[in-house]
Amino acid sequence: MKVQVNSEICAGFGICLGIAPEVFELHDDGYAIVLVSKVNPEDEDAMRRAASQCPAQAIILSDDSSH
């Protein structure tokens, strides 16, 4: 699974950071950025939770089918 943050709609709430600090970080401008290129399988449930709880719906999840 890959995760992205749409920087055009991220409002910097930081809920994603609270759910998965190993994957998300708040950039100096106050908006979330992704720290990893691919999510570990054991973190996929947390990514789904972060995406569903994002008030701005700025988190984009995609399957990584390029094994």
Order of alpha helices (4+ residues) and beta strands (2+ residues): beta-alpha-beta-beta-alpha-beta
